[in-house]
């Protein structure tokens, strides 16, 4: 995350490392329970619910950029195909 996002997001309540671990574990458990076909829908719904709670468009825009950083737009693993 860049400095702008860190500054903007510091105004929100912060999770402790233990709380973050619990939330991450529950998120993973829920995704596993729902399975791969329902996971994208769950994540989209979760993101929209989180966005309404965060309520700051600039923070949300920066979070979108940060989350996409380093990910391949096509979802490929870097290979050019089966022969790569």
Protein Blocks (a to p, Z undefined) as FASTA:
>chain_A
ZZklmmmmmmpccddfklmmmmmmmmmmmmmmnommlmmmmmmmmmmmmmmmnopaklmm
mmmmmmmgopafklpahiabjkZZ
